[in-house]
Amino acid sequence: EPLQKLKDGAGTIARCYENRQFSEAIRHIMELADIANEYVNNAEPWVIAKEEGQDERLHQICTTGINLFRILTLYLKPVIPDMAKQVEAFLNIEPLRWHDYETLLLNHGINKYKHLAKRLESQQIDAMLEKNQQAFSPSTESSTTEMEK
């Protein structure tokens, strides 16, 4: 069950944050995000939505997906607090606190979705790296002066 796997990751991620092992925390969170993505991909809610008589199943899939998203947001909140605030507004919830991984959103209304972030394409990243490299490269002009005797 993907929800239980995400819940089970709380202790490991908390220890990583407490020990200032931020990259390790993110690595664990990314592994859990892969589990969440696999669940959604395999459940195919976009296909279920087109099938007659599947409203309850679709609702269960979407509820699980939203709860997976909520738990991942909670785990990432120390790293992306502003985006977490946007997610909290979207989900119509109080600010997330660490122990919230233990509970699920059930029979809860959420707000209309608003785009949270823009995906960066590899060309944009390459352009930013190039610009950054140029900004920090040493000047080709000579800064030496001759000493007078």
C-alpha positions as CSV (number, residue, x, y, z in Angstrom):
1,E,0.0,0.0,0.0
2,P,1.6,3.3,-1.1
3,L,0.1,5.4,1.7
4,Q,1.6,3.1,4.4
5,K,5.0,3.2,2.6
6,L,5.0,7.0,2.7
7,K,3.9,7.0,6.3
8,D,6.7,4.5,7.2
9,G,9.3,7.0,5.8
10,A,8.6,9.7,8.4
11,G,11.1,8.5,11.0
12,T,14.0,8.1,8.6
13,I,13.3,11.5,7.0
14,A,13.0,13.2,10.4
15,R,16.3,11.7,11.5
16,C,18.0,13.0,8.4
17,Y,16.6,16.5,9.0
18,E,17.6,16.4,12.6
19,N,21.2,15.3,11.7
20,R,21.4,18.0,9.0
21,Q,21.7,15.3,6.3
22,F,19.5,17.3,3.9
23,S,20.6,15.6,0.7
24,E,19.9,12.2,2.3
25,A,16.4,13.4,3.4
26,I,15.7,14.5,-0.2
27,R,16.9,11.2,-1.5
28,H,14.4,9.3,0.7
29,I,11.6,11.7,-0.2
30,M,12.4,11.2,-3.9
31,E,12.1,7.4,-3.4
32,L,8.7,7.9,-1.8
33,A,7.7,10.3,-4.7
34,D,8.5,7.4,-7.1
35,I,6.2,5.2,-5.2
36,A,3.4,7.8,-5.4
37,N,4.0,8.4,-9.1
38,E,3.9,4.6,-9.7
39,Y,0.6,4.3,-7.9
40,V,-1.0,7.1,-10.0
41,N,0.5,5.8,-13.2
42,N,-0.8,2.2,-12.5
43,A,-4.2,3.4,-11.3
44,E,-4.7,5.5,-14.5
45,P,-7.4,7.8,-13.1
46,W,-7.6,9.6,-16.5
47,V,-8.8,6.3,-17.9
48,I,-11.2,5.4,-15.0
49,A,-12.8,8.9,-15.4
50,K,-14.1,7.9,-18.8
51,E,-15.6,4.6,-17.7
52,E,-19.3,4.4,-16.7
53,G,-20.1,3.4,-13.1
54,Q,-16.6,3.9,-11.8
55,D,-17.2,7.1,-9.8
56,E,-16.5,5.4,-6.4
57,R,-13.3,3.8,-7.7
58,L,-12.2,7.1,-9.2
59,H,-12.9,8.9,-6.0
60,Q,-10.8,6.4,-4.0
61,I,-7.9,6.7,-6.4
62,C,-8.0,10.5,-6.3
63,T,-8.3,10.5,-2.5
64,T,-5.2,8.3,-2.2
65,G,-3.4,10.5,-4.7
66,I,-4.2,13.7,-2.8
67,N,-3.1,12.1,0.5
68,L,0.2,10.9,-1.1
69,F,0.7,14.5,-2.3
70,R,-0.1,15.9,1.1
71,I,2.4,13.6,2.9
72,L,5.2,14.4,0.3
73,T,4.5,18.1,0.8
74,L,4.8,17.7,4.5
75,Y,8.2,16.0,4.1
76,L,9.4,18.7,1.8
77,K,8.0,21.6,3.8
78,P,11.4,22.3,5.6
79,V,12.9,22.7,2.1
80,I,10.1,24.5,0.2
81,P,8.0,26.3,2.8
82,D,6.4,28.8,0.4
83,M,5.2,26.0,-2.0
84,A,4.0,24.1,1.1
85,K,1.8,27.1,2.0
86,Q,0.3,27.1,-1.5
87,V,-0.4,23.3,-1.2
88,E,-2.0,23.9,2.2
89,A,-4.3,26.6,0.7
90,F,-5.2,24.3,-2.2
91,L,-5.9,21.4,0.1
92,N,-7.9,23.7,2.4
93,I,-6.0,22.6,5.5
94,E,-4.2,24.1,8.5
95,P,-0.5,24.5,8.2
96,L,1.1,21.0,8.1
97,R,2.9,19.8,11.2
98,W,5.2,16.8,11.3
99,H,2.7,14.4,13.1
100,D,0.2,15.0,10.3
101,Y,1.7,12.2,8.3
102,E,-0.2,9.9,10.7
103,T,-3.6,11.1,9.5
104,L,-5.4,11.2,6.1
105,L,-7.7,13.7,4.5
106,L,-11.1,11.9,4.2
107,N,-14.5,13.5,3.5
108,H,-12.7,16.8,3.0
109,G,-13.3,19.5,0.4
110,I,-10.4,21.0,-1.4
111,N,-10.1,24.2,-3.3
112,K,-9.9,24.6,-7.1
113,Y,-6.4,23.7,-8.3
114,K,-4.0,26.5,-9.2
115,H,-0.7,25.8,-10.9
116,L,2.0,25.6,-8.2
117,A,5.2,25.7,-10.2
118,K,6.6,25.8,-13.7
119,R,8.6,22.8,-14.9
120,L,12.1,23.8,-15.9
121,E,13.2,22.3,-19.2
122,S,16.8,21.1,-19.6
123,Q,17.5,23.9,-22.1
124,Q,16.5,26.5,-19.4
125,I,18.8,24.9,-16.8
126,D,21.7,24.8,-19.3
127,A,21.1,28.5,-20.0
128,M,21.1,29.4,-16.3
129,L,24.3,27.4,-15.7
130,E,26.0,29.1,-18.7
131,K,25.0,32.5,-17.4
132,N,26.1,31.7,-13.9
133,Q,29.5,30.4,-15.2
134,Q,30.0,33.6,-17.2
135,A,29.2,35.7,-14.2
136,F,31.7,34.0,-12.0
137,S,34.5,33.4,-14.5
138,P,37.7,35.4,-13.9
139,S,38.2,38.5,-15.9
140,T,40.5,38.3,-18.8
141,E,41.8,41.7,-18.2
142,S,45.1,42.0,-16.4
143,S,44.8,43.5,-13.0
144,T,48.5,43.7,-12.4
145,T,50.3,47.0,-12.3
146,E,54.0,47.7,-12.7
147,M,55.8,48.8,-9.7
148,E,57.8,51.9,-10.1
149,K,61.3,51.9,-9.0
